[in-house]
Amino acid sequence: MDFMSSMAANSGLDEKREFKISFPMEPREAVVHLSKYLLDLEKTEILEYDTVHFLNLLERKTKPMVTPDGPENGGFDNDKGEYICDVHDHIAYRFEVNKRIGKGSFGQVFKCYDHKNKEFTALKILRNKKRLYKQGLIEAKILETLRDGDPEDKKNIVRIKETLVFRKHLILTFEMLSMNLYEFIKMNNF
């Protein structure tokens, strides 16, 4: 059999391979196979990531794909610069929002499941404001210094895990604790 005959005989093998959805996956695979479940912005944004660990396909299959309707940041921020998200939304194609557990002047804190590390984590999503971004970097540096100065975790200081930027928001990730400082103070009559 010559080369062309061999190619013609084998061409049917590669035509209709069924794609099985499983995470983690390469971003290009996600665009090719999951494009109908991605917002237009996500089709290019996703390519900025090394790996896609999470995308809520169940809700995206049953609900219409709609960009949030916030007035800022392409619809993703409200008028105060706070990131708009719902339960089961993804953050950076890795974290799954479980619930909002706090809100303050700097931003919001969400309990999220980290699909990369297979654990719950707290995400502090700072408001999309330049001064808060700069202040957040200082906060992260201080917390990293405290963490690195206590490698055995004996000083009872909340431990920052990492920082990242998603849709113009600085995000600080922390170990998930049982309660926040305000609840602790209230419970202990400080």
Salt bridges, closest charged atoms under 4 A:
ASP14 OD1 - ARG17 NH2 2.91
ASP40 OD1 - LYS43 NZ 3.55
GLU42 OE1 - ARG60 NH1 2.74
GLU42 OE2 - HIS90 NE2 2.87
GLU42 OE2 - ARG167 NH2 3.27
GLU45 OE1 - ARG167 NH2 2.78
GLU59 OE1 - LYS63 NZ 3.60
ASP77 OD1 - HIS169 NE2 2.58
GLU82 OE2 - LYS103 NZ 3.46
GLU96 OE2 - HIS88 ND1 2.82
GLU96 OE1 - HIS115 NE2 2.81
ASP114 OD2 - ARG94 NH2 2.77
GLU119 OE2 - LYS161 NZ 2.30
GLU139 OE2 - LYS124 NZ 3.02
ASP148 OD1 - ARG147 NE 2.98
ASP150 OD2 - ARG159 NH1 3.94
GLU152 OE1 - LYS154 NZ 3.08
ASP153 OD1 - ARG159 NH1 3.55
GLU162 OE2 - ARG94 NH2 2.85
